[in-house]
Amino acid sequence: MFCCAHREPGPSSIRRHHEMKVGFVIQTAVALFLLLSPAQSLPLPSINSTAQVLMFQEVWGRSFCRTIEKLVEVVQEYPSEVEHIYSPSCVPLVRCAGCCGDENLECHPTRTSNVTMQLLKIRPSEPDQQYVEMTFVEHQTCE
């Protein structure tokens, strides 16, 4: 959806609530306008280029707060494991990403689950390497 959470929790004010409602109304109006208006593209002056321009409707639709698969470094999730090398060094995880209509809001998970993956753990100081199972958090829903 087009909903997001406040970056900094604080006391709710009537003005902020009103601004959020106005922001939602504007977002909804823009989305409806874009859905109902025909897409048009203008030719771009370029030399030997076959690149297409992504139209505003598509950019808008792909930028809102939602879950998406991202590559996350293992050491980012397990910072205490920096003395080991993991293969692969990053794993595909479903995470929240996207933009909110208000700069005071950010996209964050509302429901998560765990996923366990098998990785190769290498100890640089020893010739030993072994398969290990590591658990990572995935985001199921966002706002």
CORZIDA-V10955 format. One record per backbone hydrogen bond with DSSP energy under -1.0 kcal/mol. CO is the residue of the C=O (numbers start at 1). NH is the residue of the N-H. If there is no record, write none. Layout:
co=<CO,CO>
nh=<NH,NH>
This chain:
co=<5,13,14,15,16,17,18,19,20,21,22,23,24,25,26,27,28,29,30,31,32,33,55,56,57,58,63,66,68,70,72,73,74,78,81,85,87,89,91,93,94,95,97,102,104,106,108,111,111,113,115,117,119,120,121,122,123,128,130,132,134,136,138,141,141>
nh=<106,17,18,19,20,21,22,23,24,25,26,27,28,29,30,31,32,33,34,35,36,37,59,60,61,62,99,97,95,93,91,77,78,81,84,122,120,74,72,70,139,68,66,105,7,5,143,140,141,138,136,134,132,87,130,85,126,123,121,119,117,115,113,110,111>
